[in-house]
């Protein structure tokens, strides 16, 4: 589970301005961290099918945000991929 301090740290890293909490950049950053934590959980608990379904939903949601950002602002998309160390699709 993502704690408030971890979430705040992620938001500060990828936010566009001080009060930014809902931009695609922030959404992708938060989803990425949640996906990493849930993937680690699933490695320890491979039979947890409900969490696996939630993980797939988060991955799909992140992919949607990434496609939107790529269409609207390619520079921000590229810099975000470098910050989060994600591969470009």
DOTIZA-847846 format. One record per atom (N, C-alpha, C): residue in three letters; atom name; x, z, y. Coordinates in Angstrom, 1 decimal, always signed. Atoms other than C-alpha are relative to their C-alpha. Layout:
@code:ALA&site:CA&X:X&Z:Z&Y:Y
...
//
This chain:
@code:UNK&site:N&X:+0.8&Z:+0.0&Y:-1.2
@code:UNK&site:CA&X:+0.0&Z:+0.0&Y:+0.0
@code:UNK&site:C&X:+0.9&Z:+0.0&Y:+1.2
@code:UNK&site:N&X:-0.8&Z:+0.2&Y:-1.3
@code:UNK&site:CA&X:+1.2&Z:-0.9&Y:+3.5
@code:UNK&site:C&X:-0.3&Z:+1.2&Y:+0.9
@code:UNK&site:N&X:+0.2&Z:-1.1&Y:-0.9
@code:UNK&site:CA&X:+1.7&Z:+2.2&Y:+5.6
@code:UNK&site:C&X:+0.0&Z:-0.5&Y:+1.5
@code:UNK&site:N&X:+0.2&Z:+0.4&Y:-1.4
@code:UNK&site:CA&X:+1.0&Z:+2.2&Y:+9.3
@code:UNK&site:C&X:+1.4&Z:-0.3&Y:+0.7
@code:UNK&site:N&X:-1.4&Z:+0.2&Y:-0.6
@code:UNK&site:CA&X:+4.8&Z:+2.5&Y:+10.2
@code:UNK&site:C&X:+0.5&Z:-1.4&Y:-0.4
@code:UNK&site:N&X:-0.5&Z:+1.3&Y:+0.5
@code:UNK&site:CA&X:+5.7&Z:-0.5&Y:+8.0
@code:UNK&site:C&X:-0.8&Z:-1.2&Y:+0.7
@code:UNK&site:N&X:+0.8&Z:+1.0&Y:-0.6
@code:UNK&site:CA&X:+2.8&Z:-2.5&Y:+9.4
@code:UNK&site:C&X:+0.4&Z:-0.2&Y:+1.5
@code:UNK&site:N&X:-0.4&Z:+0.1&Y:-1.4
@code:UNK&site:CA&X:+3.9&Z:-1.7&Y:+13.0
@code:UNK&site:C&X:+1.3&Z:-0.7&Y:+0.1
@code:UNK&site:N&X:-1.3&Z:+0.6&Y:+0.0
@code:UNK&site:CA&X:+7.4&Z:-2.7&Y:+12.2
@code:UNK&site:C&X:+0.0&Z:-1.5&Y:-0.1
@code:UNK&site:N&X:+0.1&Z:+1.5&Y:+0.2
@code:UNK&site:CA&X:+6.4&Z:-6.1&Y:+10.9
@code:UNK&site:C&X:-0.6&Z:-0.6&Y:+1.2
@code:UNK&site:N&X:+0.7&Z:+0.6&Y:-1.2
@code:UNK&site:CA&X:+4.1&Z:-6.7&Y:+13.9
@code:UNK&site:C&X:+1.0&Z:-0.1&Y:+1.1
@code:UNK&site:N&X:-1.0&Z:+0.1&Y:-1.1
@code:UNK&site:CA&X:+7.0&Z:-5.9&Y:+16.3
@code:UNK&site:C&X:+1.0&Z:-1.2&Y:-0.3
@code:UNK&site:N&X:-0.9&Z:+1.1&Y:+0.4
@code:UNK&site:CA&X:+9.2&Z:-8.4&Y:+14.4
@code:UNK&site:C&X:-0.5&Z:-1.4&Y:+0.4
@code:UNK&site:N&X:+0.5&Z:+1.4&Y:-0.1
@code:UNK&site:CA&X:+6.9&Z:-11.4&Y:+14.6
@code:UNK&site:C&X:-1.0&Z:-0.2&Y:+1.1
@code:UNK&site:N&X:+1.0&Z:+0.1&Y:-1.1
@code:UNK&site:CA&X:+4.6&Z:-10.7&Y:+17.5
@code:UNK&site:C&X:+0.5&Z:-0.9&Y:+1.1
@code:UNK&site:N&X:-0.4&Z:+0.9&Y:-1.1
@code:UNK&site:CA&X:+4.5&Z:-13.2&Y:+20.3
@code:UNK&site:C&X:+0.1&Z:+0.7&Y:+1.3
@code:UNK&site:N&X:-0.1&Z:-0.9&Y:-1.1
@code:UNK&site:CA&X:+3.8&Z:-10.6&Y:+23.0
@code:UNK&site:C&X:-0.3&Z:+1.4&Y:-0.4
@code:UNK&site:N&X:+0.1&Z:-1.4&Y:+0.4
@code:UNK&site:CA&X:+3.5&Z:-6.8&Y:+23.2
@code:UNK&site:C&X:-1.3&Z:+0.4&Y:-0.7
@code:UNK&site:N&X:+1.3&Z:-0.4&Y:+0.5
@code:UNK&site:CA&X:-0.2&Z:-6.5&Y:+22.4
@code:UNK&site:C&X:-0.5&Z:-0.9&Y:-1.1
@code:UNK&site:N&X:+0.4&Z:+1.0&Y:+1.0
@code:UNK&site:CA&X:-0.3&Z:-9.2&Y:+19.8
@code:UNK&site:C&X:-0.2&Z:+0.6&Y:-1.4
@code:UNK&site:N&X:+0.3&Z:-0.5&Y:+1.3
@code:UNK&site:CA&X:-2.1&Z:-8.2&Y:+16.6
@code:UNK&site:C&X:-0.7&Z:-1.0&Y:-0.9
@code:UNK&site:N&X:+0.8&Z:+0.9&Y:+0.7
@code:UNK&site:CA&X:-4.1&Z:-11.2&Y:+15.6
@code:UNK&site:C&X:+0.4&Z:-1.4&Y:-0.1
@code:UNK&site:N&X:-0.5&Z:+1.4&Y:+0.0
@code:UNK&site:CA&X:-2.0&Z:-14.3&Y:+16.0
@code:UNK&site:C&X:+0.3&Z:-0.4&Y:-1.4
@code:UNK&site:N&X:-0.3&Z:+0.5&Y:+1.4
@code:UNK&site:CA&X:-1.3&Z:-16.4&Y:+12.9
@code:UNK&site:C&X:+1.4&Z:+0.6&Y:-0.4
@code:UNK&site:N&X:-1.4&Z:-0.5&Y:+0.3
@code:UNK&site:CA&X:+2.4&Z:-15.2&Y:+13.1
@code:UNK&site:C&X:-0.1&Z:+1.4&Y:-0.6
@code:UNK&site:N&X:+0.1&Z:-1.3&Y:+0.5
@code:UNK&site:CA&X:+1.4&Z:-11.6&Y:+12.7
@code:UNK&site:C&X:-0.8&Z:+0.1&Y:-1.3
@code:UNK&site:N&X:+0.8&Z:+0.0&Y:+1.2
@code:UNK&site:CA&X:-1.2&Z:-12.3&Y:+10.1
@code:UNK&site:C&X:+0.8&Z:-0.4&Y:-1.2
@code:UNK&site:N&X:-0.8&Z:+0.5&Y:+1.1
@code:UNK&site:CA&X:+1.3&Z:-14.2&Y:+8.0
@code:UNK&site:C&X:+1.1&Z:+1.1&Y:-0.3
@code:UNK&site:N&X:-1.0&Z:-1.1&Y:+0.3
@code:UNK&site:CA&X:+3.9&Z:-11.4&Y:+8.4
@code:UNK&site:C&X:-0.6&Z:+1.1&Y:-0.8
@code:UNK&site:N&X:+0.6&Z:-1.1&Y:+0.7
@code:UNK&site:CA&X:+1.5&Z:-8.7&Y:+7.3
@code:UNK&site:C&X:-0.4&Z:-0.4&Y:-1.4
@code:UNK&site:N&X:+0.4&Z:+0.4&Y:+1.3
@code:UNK&site:CA&X:+0.2&Z:-10.7&Y:+4.4
@code:UNK&site:C&X:+1.2&Z:-0.2&Y:-0.9
@code:UNK&site:N&X:-1.2&Z:+0.2&Y:+0.8
@code:UNK&site:CA&X:+3.7&Z:-11.5&Y:+3.3
@code:UNK&site:C&X:+0.5&Z:+1.3&Y:-0.6
@code:UNK&site:N&X:-0.4&Z:-1.3&Y:+0.5
@code:UNK&site:CA&X:+4.6&Z:-7.8&Y:+3.1
@code:UNK&site:C&X:-0.9&Z:+0.5&Y:-1.0
@code:UNK&site:N&X:+1.0&Z:-0.4&Y:+1.0
@code:UNK&site:CA&X:+1.4&Z:-7.0&Y:+1.3
@code:UNK&site:C&X:+0.2&Z:-0.7&Y:-1.3
@code:UNK&site:N&X:-0.2&Z:+0.8&Y:+1.2
@code:UNK&site:CA&X:+2.1&Z:-9.8&Y:-1.2
@code:UNK&site:C&X:+1.2&Z:+0.5&Y:-0.7
@code:UNK&site:N&X:-1.2&Z:-0.5&Y:+0.6
@code:UNK&site:CA&X:+5.6&Z:-8.5&Y:-1.8
@code:UNK&site:C&X:-0.2&Z:+1.3&Y:-0.7
@code:UNK&site:N&X:+0.3&Z:-1.3&Y:+0.6
@code:UNK&site:CA&X:+4.4&Z:-5.0&Y:-2.5
@code:UNK&site:C&X:-0.9&Z:-0.1&Y:-1.2
@code:UNK&site:N&X:+0.9&Z:+0.1&Y:+1.2
@code:UNK&site:CA&X:+1.6&Z:-6.1&Y:-4.8
@code:UNK&site:C&X:+0.7&Z:-0.7&Y:-1.1
@code:UNK&site:N&X:-0.7&Z:+0.6&Y:+1.1
@code:UNK&site:CA&X:+3.9&Z:-8.4&Y:-6.7
@code:UNK&site:C&X:+0.9&Z:+1.0&Y:-0.7
@code:UNK&site:N&X:-0.8&Z:-1.0&Y:+0.7
@code:UNK&site:CA&X:+6.2&Z:-5.5&Y:-7.4
@code:UNK&site:C&X:-0.9&Z:+0.9&Y:-0.8
@code:UNK&site:N&X:+1.0&Z:-0.8&Y:+0.8
@code:UNK&site:CA&X:+3.2&Z:-3.5&Y:-8.6
@code:UNK&site:C&X:-0.4&Z:-0.7&Y:-1.2
@code:UNK&site:N&X:+0.4&Z:+0.8&Y:+1.2
@code:UNK&site:CA&X:+2.2&Z:-6.3&Y:-10.9
@code:UNK&site:C&X:+1.1&Z:-0.2&Y:-1.0
@code:UNK&site:N&X:-1.2&Z:+0.0&Y:+0.9
@code:UNK&site:CA&X:+5.7&Z:-6.4&Y:-12.4
@code:UNK&site:C&X:+0.0&Z:+1.2&Y:-0.9
@code:UNK&site:N&X:+0.1&Z:-1.2&Y:+0.8
@code:UNK&site:CA&X:+5.2&Z:-2.8&Y:-13.5
@code:UNK&site:C&X:-1.2&Z:+0.1&Y:-0.8
@code:UNK&site:N&X:+1.3&Z:-0.1&Y:+0.7
@code:UNK&site:CA&X:+1.6&Z:-3.2&Y:-14.5
@code:UNK&site:C&X:-0.6&Z:-1.4&Y:-0.2
@code:UNK&site:N&X:+0.4&Z:+1.4&Y:+0.3
@code:UNK&site:CA&X:+1.1&Z:-6.7&Y:-16.0
@code:UNK&site:C&X:-1.4&Z:-0.2&Y:-0.4
@code:UNK&site:N&X:+1.4&Z:+0.2&Y:+0.5
@code:UNK&site:CA&X:-2.4&Z:-6.0&Y:-17.3
@code:UNK&site:C&X:-1.0&Z:+0.3&Y:+1.1
@code:UNK&site:N&X:+0.9&Z:-0.3&Y:-1.1
@code:UNK&site:CA&X:-3.9&Z:-5.1&Y:-13.9
@code:UNK&site:C&X:-0.5&Z:-1.3&Y:+0.6
@code:UNK&site:N&X:+0.6&Z:+1.3&Y:-0.3
@code:UNK&site:CA&X:-6.1&Z:-8.2&Y:-13.6
@code:UNK&site:C&X:-0.7&Z:+0.0&Y:+1.4
@code:UNK&site:N&X:+0.8&Z:-0.1&Y:-1.3
@code:UNK&site:CA&X:-8.1&Z:-7.0&Y:-10.6
@code:UNK&site:C&X:+1.0&Z:-0.1&Y:+1.2
@code:UNK&site:N&X:-1.0&Z:+0.1&Y:-1.0
@code:UNK&site:CA&X:-4.9&Z:-6.6&Y:-8.5
@code:UNK&site:C&X:+0.5&Z:-1.4&Y:+0.1
@code:UNK&site:N&X:-0.5&Z:+1.3&Y:+0.0
@code:UNK&site:CA&X:-3.7&Z:-10.0&Y:-9.6
@code:UNK&site:C&X:-1.0&Z:-1.0&Y:+0.7
@code:UNK&site:N&X:+1.0&Z:+0.9&Y:-0.7
@code:UNK&site:CA&X:-7.0&Z:-11.6&Y:-8.3
@code:UNK&site:C&X:+0.1&Z:+0.2&Y:+1.5
@code:UNK&site:N&X:-0.2&Z:-0.3&Y:-1.4
@code:UNK&site:CA&X:-6.5&Z:-9.8&Y:-5.0
@code:UNK&site:C&X:+1.3&Z:-0.7&Y:+0.5
@code:UNK&site:N&X:-1.3&Z:+0.6&Y:-0.4
@code:UNK&site:CA&X:-2.9&Z:-11.1&Y:-4.9
@code:UNK&site:C&X:-0.2&Z:-1.5&Y:+0.3
@code:UNK&site:N&X:+0.3&Z:+1.4&Y:-0.1
@code:UNK&site:CA&X:-4.1&Z:-14.7&Y:-5.4
@code:UNK&site:C&X:-0.8&Z:-0.3&Y:+1.2
@code:UNK&site:N&X:+0.8&Z:+0.2&Y:-1.2
@code:UNK&site:CA&X:-6.6&Z:-14.3&Y:-2.6
@code:UNK&site:C&X:+0.9&Z:+0.1&Y:+1.2
@code:UNK&site:N&X:-0.9&Z:-0.2&Y:-1.2
@code:UNK&site:CA&X:-3.9&Z:-13.0&Y:-0.2
@code:UNK&site:C&X:+0.9&Z:-1.2&Y:+0.1
@code:UNK&site:N&X:-0.9&Z:+1.2&Y:-0.1
@code:UNK&site:CA&X:-1.6&Z:-15.9&Y:-1.1
@code:UNK&site:C&X:-0.7&Z:-1.2&Y:+0.5
@code:UNK&site:N&X:+0.8&Z:+1.1&Y:-0.6
@code:UNK&site:CA&X:-4.4&Z:-18.4&Y:-0.4
@code:UNK&site:C&X:-0.3&Z:+0.2&Y:+1.5
@code:UNK&site:N&X:+0.3&Z:-0.3&Y:-1.4
@code:UNK&site:CA&X:-5.2&Z:-16.7&Y:+2.9
@code:UNK&site:C&X:+1.3&Z:-0.3&Y:+0.8
@code:UNK&site:N&X:-1.3&Z:+0.2&Y:-0.7
@code:UNK&site:CA&X:-1.5&Z:-16.7&Y:+3.9
@code:UNK&site:C&X:+0.3&Z:-1.5&Y:+0.1
@code:UNK&site:N&X:-0.2&Z:+1.4&Y:+0.0
@code:UNK&site:CA&X:-1.3&Z:-20.4&Y:+3.0
@code:UNK&site:C&X:-0.8&Z:-0.7&Y:+1.0
@code:UNK&site:N&X:+0.9&Z:+0.6&Y:-1.0
@code:UNK&site:CA&X:-4.3&Z:-21.2&Y:+5.2
@code:UNK&site:C&X:+0.6&Z:+0.3&Y:+1.4
@code:UNK&site:N&X:-0.6&Z:-0.3&Y:-1.4
@code:UNK&site:CA&X:-2.7&Z:-19.4&Y:+8.2
@code:UNK&site:C&X:+1.3&Z:-0.8&Y:+0.2
@code:UNK&site:N&X:-1.2&Z:+0.8&Y:-0.1
@code:UNK&site:CA&X:+0.6&Z:-21.2&Y:+7.5
@code:UNK&site:C&X:-0.3&Z:-1.5&Y:+0.4
@code:UNK&site:N&X:+0.4&Z:+1.4&Y:-0.3
@code:UNK&site:CA&X:-1.1&Z:-24.6&Y:+7.5
@code:UNK&site:C&X:-0.5&Z:-0.1&Y:+1.4
@code:UNK&site:N&X:+0.5&Z:+0.0&Y:-1.3
@code:UNK&site:CA&X:-2.9&Z:-23.8&Y:+10.7
@code:UNK&site:C&X:+1.2&Z:+0.1&Y:+1.0
@code:UNK&site:N&X:-1.1&Z:-0.1&Y:-1.0
@code:UNK&site:CA&X:+0.3&Z:-22.7&Y:+12.5
@code:UNK&site:C&X:+0.9&Z:-1.2&Y:-0.1
@code:UNK&site:N&X:-0.8&Z:+1.2&Y:+0.1
@code:UNK&site:CA&X:+2.2&Z:-25.7&Y:+11.2
@code:UNK&site:C&X:-0.6&Z:-1.2&Y:+0.8
@code:UNK&site:N&X:+0.7&Z:+1.0&Y:-0.8
@code:UNK&site:CA&X:-0.4&Z:-28.0&Y:+12.7
@code:UNK&site:C&X:+0.0&Z:+0.2&Y:+1.5
@code:UNK&site:N&X:+0.2&Z:-0.2&Y:-1.4
@code:UNK&site:CA&X:-0.7&Z:-26.3&Y:+16.0
@code:UNK&site:C&X:+1.3&Z:+0.2&Y:+0.7
@code:UNK&site:N&X:-1.3&Z:-0.2&Y:-0.7
@code:UNK&site:CA&X:+2.9&Z:-25.2&Y:+16.8
@code:UNK&site:C&X:+1.1&Z:+0.1&Y:-1.0
@code:UNK&site:N&X:-1.0&Z:+0.1&Y:+1.1
@code:UNK&site:CA&X:+5.7&Z:-26.4&Y:+14.5
@code:UNK&site:C&X:+1.2&Z:+0.9&Y:+0.3
@code:UNK&site:N&X:-1.1&Z:-0.8&Y:-0.3
@code:UNK&site:CA&X:+8.4&Z:-24.5&Y:+16.4
@code:UNK&site:C&X:-0.2&Z:+1.5&Y:-0.4
@code:UNK&site:N&X:+0.3&Z:-1.4&Y:+0.4
@code:UNK&site:CA&X:+6.7&Z:-21.1&Y:+15.9
@code:UNK&site:C&X:+0.0&Z:+0.1&Y:-1.5
@code:UNK&site:N&X:+0.1&Z:+0.1&Y:+1.5
@code:UNK&site:CA&X:+6.1&Z:-22.1&Y:+12.3
@code:UNK&site:C&X:+1.4&Z:+0.1&Y:-0.6
@code:UNK&site:N&X:-1.4&Z:+0.1&Y:+0.5
@code:UNK&site:CA&X:+9.8&Z:-22.9&Y:+11.7
@code:UNK&site:C&X:+0.7&Z:+1.3&Y:+0.2
@code:UNK&site:N&X:-0.6&Z:-1.3&Y:-0.3
@code:UNK&site:CA&X:+11.0&Z:-19.7&Y:+13.4
@code:UNK&site:C&X:-0.5&Z:+1.1&Y:-0.9
@code:UNK&site:N&X:+0.6&Z:-1.0&Y:+0.8
@code:UNK&site:CA&X:+8.6&Z:-17.6&Y:+11.5
@code:UNK&site:C&X:+0.4&Z:-0.1&Y:-1.5
@code:UNK&site:N&X:-0.4&Z:+0.2&Y:+1.4
@code:UNK&site:CA&X:+9.6&Z:-19.1&Y:+8.1
@code:UNK&site:C&X:+1.5&Z:+0.6&Y:-0.1
@code:UNK&site:N&X:-1.3&Z:-0.5&Y:+0.0
@code:UNK&site:CA&X:+13.2&Z:-18.2&Y:+9.0
@code:UNK&site:C&X:+0.0&Z:+1.5&Y:+0.0
@code:UNK&site:N&X:+0.1&Z:-1.5&Y:-0.1
@code:UNK&site:CA&X:+12.3&Z:-14.6&Y:+10.0
@code:UNK&site:C&X:-0.4&Z:+0.6&Y:-1.3
@code:UNK&site:N&X:+0.6&Z:-0.6&Y:+1.2
@code:UNK&site:CA&X:+10.3&Z:-14.0&Y:+6.9
@code:UNK&site:C&X:+0.7&Z:-0.4&Y:-1.3
@code:UNK&site:N&X:-0.8&Z:+0.5&Y:+1.2
@code:UNK&site:CA&X:+12.7&Z:-15.9&Y:+4.6
@code:UNK&site:C&X:-0.9&Z:-0.6&Y:-1.0
@code:UNK&site:N&X:+0.9&Z:+0.8&Y:+0.9
@code:UNK&site:CA&X:+9.9&Z:-18.1&Y:+3.2
@code:UNK&site:C&X:+0.5&Z:-1.4&Y:-0.1
@code:UNK&site:N&X:-0.3&Z:+1.5&Y:+0.1
@code:UNK&site:CA&X:+10.3&Z:-21.6&Y:+1.9
@code:UNK&site:C&X:-1.1&Z:-0.8&Y:+0.6
@code:UNK&site:N&X:+1.0&Z:+0.8&Y:-0.6
@code:UNK&site:CA&X:+8.6&Z:-24.3&Y:+3.7
@code:UNK&site:C&X:-0.8&Z:-0.8&Y:-1.0
@code:UNK&site:N&X:+0.8&Z:+0.7&Y:+0.9
@code:UNK&site:CA&X:+5.7&Z:-26.0&Y:+1.9
@code:UNK&site:C&X:-0.1&Z:-1.4&Y:+0.3
//
